[in-house]
Amino acid sequence: MIFFRKKQQGLSSNWHILNEQDQVNEVLEASKERPQLVFKHSTRCSISSMAWHRILAQEEALANTYDLHYLDLIAYRPVTDAITQASGIPHASPQVLVFHKGKLLFDASHHLIEPEALMALQVA
């Protein structure tokens, strides 16, 4: 896997930075072994910042279940487009997607992004 291509300042080592389109296929492939959570963040949006902080508050619990992926969708719009194509879900910001067994299992956007819902998913 090539997930750790670039370190985003301020992110813990739990997060894999998505900054290249080919990483989307890697996420889908990795989801066959372990659930993958992708957080698409707009660094210009206050709603996105609130959702991001809710996710970070439960980061360790989420990392126990998921490989965590962070996408700065403003800086890496082509990666956002690749995720939209792979998932079949229209782009939103902020947005969280969970891939499991090679398929999209769950998505939420805006105020519907709740760590508790992510932790309650049946991903065994």
KERO-176459 format. One line per field, with one value per residue: x, y, z of N, C-alpha, C, O in turn; residue in three letters; residue number from 0. Coordinates in Angstrom, 3 decimals. Each point is the difference from the previous one (the first is absolute). Example, Ala and Ser with C-alpha at 12.3 -4.5 7.8 and 13.67 -1.06 7.14 Angstrom:
n.xx c(13.190,-1.386)
n.yy c(-5.690,1.069)
n.zz c(7.800,-1.385)
ca.xx c(-0.890,0.820)
ca.yy c(1.190,1.190)
ca.zz c(0.000,0.060)
c.xx c(0.900,-0.770)
c.yy c(1.200,1.090)
c.zz c(0.000,0.730)
o.xx c(1.036,0.509)
o.yy c(-0.019,1.108)
o.zz c(0.665,0.169)
residuo c(Ala,Ser)
num c(0,1)
//
This chain:
n.xx c(0.838,-1.598,-0.830,1.690,-1.782,-1.908,1.847,-1.845,0.488,1.403,0.964,-1.909,1.203,-1.328,1.035,-1.767,2.119,-1.971,1.550,-0.709,0.031,2.152,0.271,-0.660,1.348,1.467,-0.777,-0.213,1.870,0.707,-1.156,1.527,1.466,-0.118,-1.311,-1.275,1.481,-1.894,1.968,-2.170,2.170,-1.831,1.893,-1.341,0.180,-1.421,-1.227,0.910,0.019,-1.927,-0.533,0.935,-0.955,-1.717,0.419,0.428,-1.990,-0.514,1.262,0.297,-1.597,0.091,1.382,-1.430,-1.107,0.567,-0.242,1.670,-2.013,2.079,-2.051,2.092,-2.061,0.549,0.769,-1.703,0.009,2.069,1.148,0.001,1.263,2.139,0.399,0.267,1.956,1.716,-0.113,0.805,1.765,-2.158,0.945,1.465,-1.209,1.157,1.984,-1.866,2.120,-1.882,2.223,-1.572,1.924,1.452,-0.859,-1.249,1.226,1.750,-2.058,1.746,-1.952,1.727,-1.970,0.048,1.247,-0.431,1.293,-1.409,-0.516,1.424,-0.295,-1.554,1.449,-1.631,1.627,-1.706)
n.yy c(-1.184,1.056,-1.461,-1.313,0.683,0.112,0.993,-0.966,1.940,-0.847,-0.735,-0.812,-0.995,1.112,1.981,-0.843,0.516,1.070,-1.234,-2.091,0.862,0.160,2.064,1.282,0.181,1.671,2.047,0.683,0.704,2.102,1.165,-0.402,1.707,1.943,-0.175,0.585,0.986,0.452,0.938,0.246,0.483,0.894,0.070,-0.482,-2.153,1.732,0.167,0.976,2.229,0.950,0.185,1.709,1.998,0.288,0.719,2.155,1.024,-0.296,1.859,0.783,1.337,2.167,1.255,0.419,1.845,2.112,-0.590,0.959,0.630,0.720,0.939,0.470,0.044,1.086,-0.946,-1.019,2.013,0.359,0.945,2.231,1.159,0.141,1.667,2.071,0.482,0.570,2.158,1.466,0.397,0.598,1.123,-0.593,1.712,-1.470,-1.030,-1.111,-0.695,-1.206,-0.262,-1.045,-0.940,1.650,-0.060,1.001,0.749,1.425,0.860,1.403,1.033,1.309,1.064,-0.468,1.844,-2.203,1.266,1.412,1.805,1.700,1.300,1.458,1.317,-0.683,0.103,-0.857)
n.zz c(0.000,-1.141,1.472,0.619,-1.150,1.142,0.721,0.819,-0.926,1.536,-1.880,0.894,1.592,1.424,0.050,-1.103,-0.435,0.080,-1.068,0.473,-2.067,-0.575,0.805,-1.704,-1.769,0.235,-0.483,-2.122,-0.999,0.319,-1.535,-1.577,0.232,-1.139,1.808,-1.768,1.341,-1.110,0.597,-0.561,-0.285,0.950,-1.185,-1.726,0.557,0.123,-1.860,-1.801,-0.002,-0.628,-2.179,-1.112,0.352,-1.417,-2.086,-0.443,-0.062,-2.162,-0.006,2.057,0.814,-0.545,1.242,1.672,-0.622,0.520,-2.169,1.152,-0.814,-0.450,0.119,-0.648,0.879,1.842,1.888,1.077,-0.968,-0.757,1.671,0.222,-1.433,0.650,1.438,-0.802,-0.947,1.302,0.636,-1.520,1.311,-0.043,-1.689,1.589,0.776,1.247,0.039,0.549,-0.292,-0.245,0.216,-1.241,0.678,0.507,2.087,-1.581,1.712,-0.201,0.312,0.072,0.393,-0.590,-0.125,-2.178,-0.269,-0.184,1.311,1.007,-1.243,0.221,1.806,-0.696,-1.082,-1.362,1.539,1.132)
ca.xx c(-0.838,0.768,-0.836,0.693,0.811,0.288,-0.519,-0.738,0.373,-1.012,-0.723,0.714,0.398,-1.178,-0.600,0.674,-0.337,-0.329,0.404,0.159,-1.168,0.180,-0.224,-1.406,-0.026,0.673,-0.966,-0.987,0.661,0.258,-1.281,-0.289,0.633,-0.352,-0.817,0.721,-0.799,0.543,-0.592,0.243,-0.040,0.194,0.681,-0.610,-1.398,-0.168,-0.708,1.011,0.858,-0.729,-0.052,1.364,0.306,-0.759,0.733,1.254,-0.290,-0.153,0.998,0.591,-1.023,-0.197,1.200,-0.049,-0.871,0.215,1.135,-0.532,0.544,-0.345,0.122,-0.220,-0.625,0.326,1.341,0.093,-1.309,-0.066,-0.202,-1.427,-0.731,0.220,-0.820,-1.385,-0.165,0.118,-1.077,-1.317,-0.693,0.332,0.924,-0.481,1.075,0.852,-0.599,0.711,-0.385,0.598,0.097,0.188,-0.073,0.077,-1.191,-0.433,-0.906,-0.666,0.445,-0.733,0.579,-0.384,-0.334,-0.303,1.248,0.038,0.886,-0.746,-0.587,1.107,0.419,-1.090,-0.115,0.387,1.069,0.748)
ca.yy c(1.184,1.237,0.994,1.089,0.730,1.342,0.225,1.253,0.596,-0.041,-1.266,-1.092,-1.094,-0.821,0.464,-0.139,1.146,-0.300,1.132,-0.461,-0.745,-1.446,-0.433,-0.392,-1.443,-0.643,-0.011,-1.037,-1.302,-0.201,-0.219,-1.435,-0.553,0.798,1.151,1.236,1.213,1.168,1.279,1.053,1.242,1.304,0.844,1.337,-0.122,-0.144,-1.257,-1.035,0.070,-0.577,-1.455,-0.479,-0.027,-1.117,-1.217,-0.023,-0.287,-1.457,-0.557,-1.265,-1.039,-0.267,-0.662,-1.406,-0.707,0.420,0.781,1.356,0.737,1.420,0.644,1.435,-0.022,1.212,-0.178,-1.204,-0.199,-1.223,-1.154,0.069,-0.497,-1.447,-0.604,0.094,-1.017,-1.338,-0.262,0.228,0.960,1.376,0.735,0.931,0.473,-1.150,-1.299,-1.181,-1.221,-1.219,-1.081,-1.294,-1.124,0.499,0.777,1.051,-0.499,1.082,1.370,1.071,1.307,1.154,-0.228,-1.416,-0.702,-0.256,-1.116,-1.089,-0.808,-0.739,-1.059,-0.969,-0.791,-1.411,-0.154,-1.241)
ca.zz c(0.000,-0.136,0.652,0.675,-0.970,0.478,1.345,0.166,1.270,1.042,0.048,0.652,-0.887,-0.326,-1.251,-1.288,-0.835,-1.395,-0.828,-1.378,-0.439,0.078,1.374,0.155,-0.263,1.129,1.101,-0.310,0.150,1.432,0.688,-0.030,1.202,1.181,-0.403,-0.292,0.196,-0.707,0.369,-1.002,0.778,-0.630,0.979,-0.041,0.395,1.448,0.270,-0.149,1.190,1.136,-0.196,0.170,1.437,0.586,-0.358,0.755,1.404,0.117,-0.916,0.459,-0.106,-1.421,-0.513,0.398,-0.941,-1.386,-0.470,-0.151,-1.137,-0.010,-1.306,-0.137,-1.324,-0.757,-0.554,-0.828,-0.632,-0.817,0.882,0.329,-1.168,-0.074,1.047,-0.470,-1.035,0.592,0.957,-0.580,0.868,-0.373,0.854,1.023,0.854,0.256,-0.296,0.479,-0.712,0.523,-0.969,0.662,-0.937,-1.367,-0.378,0.913,1.028,0.729,-0.259,0.684,-0.266,0.805,1.414,0.223,0.318,1.433,0.320,0.630,-1.077,-0.625,0.916,0.099,-1.237,0.065,-0.989,0.285)
c.xx c(0.885,-0.697,0.768,0.910,0.420,-0.632,-0.660,0.340,-1.170,-0.796,0.844,0.343,-1.147,-0.534,0.911,-0.480,-0.285,0.339,0.256,-1.164,0.155,-0.190,-1.448,-0.144,0.671,-0.928,-1.033,0.596,0.233,-1.285,-0.418,0.559,-0.455,-0.837,0.842,-0.954,0.707,-0.747,0.422,-0.253,0.217,0.582,-0.559,-1.407,-0.126,-0.745,0.981,0.931,-0.685,-0.049,1.372,0.351,-0.787,0.707,1.287,-0.216,-0.128,1.032,0.532,-0.998,-0.243,1.188,0.071,-0.796,0.389,1.441,-0.590,0.720,-0.542,0.233,-0.321,-0.548,0.247,1.361,0.068,-1.349,-0.048,-0.197,-1.460,-0.834,0.141,-0.832,-1.467,-0.271,0.013,-1.189,-1.384,-0.832,0.395,0.923,-0.763,1.207,-0.603,-0.749,0.885,-0.555,0.718,-0.068,0.326,-0.243,-0.098,-1.148,-0.265,-1.023,-0.859,0.523,-0.878,0.679,-0.563,-0.285,-0.332,1.256,0.101,0.907,-0.741,-0.620,1.075,0.440,-1.071,-0.160,0.475,1.028,0.831,-0.004)
c.yy c(1.252,1.135,1.198,0.757,1.371,0.149,1.364,0.549,-0.063,-1.289,-1.052,-1.078,-0.957,0.303,-0.234,1.151,-0.468,1.224,-0.391,-0.915,-1.512,-0.545,-0.429,-1.499,-0.772,-0.087,-1.105,-1.396,-0.310,-0.294,-1.471,-0.694,0.699,1.177,1.278,1.183,1.151,1.227,1.027,1.341,1.218,0.934,1.415,0.035,-0.233,-1.280,-1.167,-0.017,-0.594,-1.520,-0.621,-0.102,-1.086,-1.326,-0.102,-0.331,-1.501,-0.753,-1.363,-1.145,-0.372,-0.768,-1.470,-0.836,0.233,0.428,1.366,0.744,1.417,0.553,1.479,0.197,1.265,-0.159,-1.145,-0.345,-1.241,-1.266,-0.059,-0.562,-1.515,-0.729,0.019,-1.085,-1.405,-0.344,0.071,0.978,1.411,0.656,0.883,0.393,0.661,-1.299,-1.099,-1.204,-1.177,-1.053,-1.275,-1.100,0.465,0.861,1.110,-0.586,1.118,1.328,0.960,1.310,1.026,-0.389,-1.454,-0.829,-0.102,-1.196,-1.193,-0.914,-0.831,-1.164,-1.086,-0.868,-1.429,-0.269,-1.259,-0.921)
c.zz c(0.000,0.752,0.557,-0.950,0.517,1.375,0.054,1.379,0.970,0.074,0.714,-1.025,-0.300,-1.394,-1.186,-0.873,-1.417,-0.838,-1.451,-0.358,0.150,1.416,0.237,-0.252,1.132,1.207,-0.230,0.188,1.485,0.765,-0.018,1.242,1.283,-0.474,-0.121,0.149,-0.696,0.476,-1.035,0.674,-0.888,1.051,0.042,0.601,1.502,0.362,-0.098,1.217,1.224,-0.106,0.238,1.484,0.726,-0.291,0.824,1.470,0.253,-0.849,0.442,-0.099,-1.459,-0.584,0.415,-0.990,-1.451,-0.244,-0.339,-1.117,0.004,-1.399,0.125,-1.399,-0.803,-0.678,-1.009,-0.626,-0.900,0.844,0.430,-1.143,-0.133,1.059,-0.399,-1.038,0.597,0.887,-0.620,0.803,-0.427,1.031,0.978,0.840,1.241,-0.306,0.597,-0.749,0.646,-1.096,0.758,-1.020,-1.450,-0.460,1.014,0.960,0.583,-0.506,0.777,-0.353,0.973,1.451,0.308,0.283,1.519,0.277,0.602,-1.054,-0.668,0.879,0.128,-1.247,0.230,-1.106,0.239,-1.207)
o.xx c(1.106,0.117,-0.503,1.219,1.076,-1.140,0.610,-0.101,-1.124,-0.787,1.223,-0.433,0.168,-0.707,1.192,-1.204,0.816,-0.592,0.436,-0.477,-0.966,-0.205,-0.266,-0.701,-0.428,-0.004,-0.311,-0.651,-0.242,0.030,-0.896,-0.461,-0.126,0.285,0.926,-1.086,1.181,-1.227,1.186,-1.123,0.940,-0.664,0.413,-0.651,0.622,0.285,-0.040,0.362,0.641,0.232,0.107,0.594,0.498,0.084,0.311,0.861,0.192,-0.185,0.070,0.359,-0.141,-0.180,0.708,0.205,-0.111,0.690,-1.023,1.230,-1.192,1.047,-1.119,0.752,-0.166,0.178,0.827,-0.537,-1.023,-0.625,-0.586,-0.932,-0.961,-0.522,-0.716,-1.039,-0.817,-0.424,-0.933,-1.176,1.188,-0.083,-0.993,1.044,-0.779,-1.223,1.228,-1.212,1.169,-1.068,0.861,-0.997,-0.717,-0.064,0.478,-0.992,-1.167,1.174,-1.168,1.187,-1.022,0.819,-0.156,-0.089,0.242,-0.253,0.374,-0.006,-0.247,0.315,0.308,-0.754,0.959,-0.361,1.143,0.576)
o.yy c(-0.009,1.158,1.121,-0.022,0.492,-0.418,1.005,-0.719,0.372,-0.174,-0.038,0.048,-0.919,-0.822,0.302,0.213,-0.693,1.067,0.824,-0.770,-0.685,-1.201,-0.786,-0.687,-1.102,-1.004,-0.763,-0.889,-1.123,-0.669,-0.396,-1.074,-0.633,0.562,0.231,0.001,0.247,0.058,0.295,0.304,0.062,0.338,0.800,1.044,-0.914,-0.598,-0.925,-1.072,-0.692,-0.699,-1.057,-0.989,-0.576,-0.868,-1.063,-0.621,-0.460,-1.170,-0.923,-1.097,-1.179,-0.900,-0.788,-1.210,-0.903,0.447,0.092,0.004,0.225,-0.217,0.370,0.057,-0.016,0.382,0.019,-1.088,-0.684,-0.956,-1.081,-0.773,-0.677,-1.084,-0.976,-0.659,-0.837,-1.154,-0.658,0.206,0.285,-0.271,0.630,-0.651,0.949,-0.022,0.091,-0.151,0.098,-0.295,-0.021,0.005,-0.585,0.380,-0.031,-0.591,-0.217,0.129,-0.279,0.035,-0.209,-0.660,-0.361,-1.204,0.991,-1.090,-1.148,-1.220,-1.146,-1.079,-1.129,-0.974,-0.241,-0.156,-0.089,-1.086)
o.zz c(0.541,-0.401,-0.073,0.167,-0.339,0.203,-0.367,0.994,-0.336,0.930,-0.134,-1.151,-0.802,-0.584,0.043,-0.140,-0.606,0.167,-0.804,0.833,0.335,0.181,0.909,0.744,0.341,0.712,0.914,0.549,0.442,1.033,0.745,0.387,1.048,-1.057,0.777,-0.580,0.246,-0.087,-0.152,0.402,-0.793,0.979,0.839,-0.026,0.543,1.037,0.812,0.485,0.792,0.986,0.621,0.429,0.967,0.869,0.539,0.623,1.126,-0.332,-0.812,-0.428,-0.325,-0.820,-0.627,-0.103,-0.829,0.916,-0.679,-0.066,0.213,-0.610,0.357,-0.973,-1.220,-1.157,-0.912,0.211,-0.003,-0.459,0.067,0.225,-0.363,-0.260,0.221,0.039,-0.384,0.057,0.461,-0.301,-0.152,1.198,-0.360,-0.035,-0.095,-0.137,-0.024,-0.160,0.372,-0.536,0.879,-0.722,-0.812,-1.169,1.134,-0.430,0.329,-0.349,0.273,-0.325,0.654,0.639,1.166,0.240,0.689,-0.515,-0.239,0.163,-0.375,-0.501,0.382,0.016,0.735,-1.167,-0.446,0.050)
residuo c(Met,Ile,Phe,Phe,Arg,Lys,Lys,Gln,Gln,Gly,Leu,Ser,Ser,Asn,Trp,His,Ile,Leu,Asn,Glu,Gln,Asp,Gln,Val,Asn,Glu,Val,Leu,Glu,Ala,Ser,Lys,Glu,Arg,Pro,Gln,Leu,Val,Phe,Lys,His,Ser,Thr,Arg,Cys,Ser,Ile,Ser,Ser,Met,Ala,Trp,His,Arg,Ile,Leu,Ala,Gln,Glu,Glu,Ala,Leu,Ala,Asn,Thr,Tyr,Asp,Leu,His,Tyr,Leu,Asp,Leu,Ile,Ala,Tyr,Arg,Pro,Val,Thr,Asp,Ala,Ile,Thr,Gln,Ala,Ser,Gly,Ile,Pro,His,Ala,Ser,Pro,Gln,Val,Leu,Val,Phe,His,Lys,Gly,Lys,Leu,Leu,Phe,Asp,Ala,Ser,His,His,Leu,Ile,Glu,Pro,Glu,Ala,Leu,Met,Ala,Leu,Gln,Val,Ala)
num c(0,1,2,3,4,5,6,7,8,9,10,11,12,13,14,15,16,17,18,19,20,21,22,23,24,25,26,27,28,29,30,31,32,33,34,35,36,37,38,39,40,41,42,43,44,45,46,47,48,49,50,51,52,53,54,55,56,57,58,59,60,61,62,63,64,65,66,67,68,69,70,71,72,73,74,75,76,77,78,79,80,81,82,83,84,85,86,87,88,89,90,91,92,93,94,95,96,97,98,99,100,101,102,103,104,105,106,107,108,109,110,111,112,113,114,115,116,117,118,119,120,121,122,123)
//
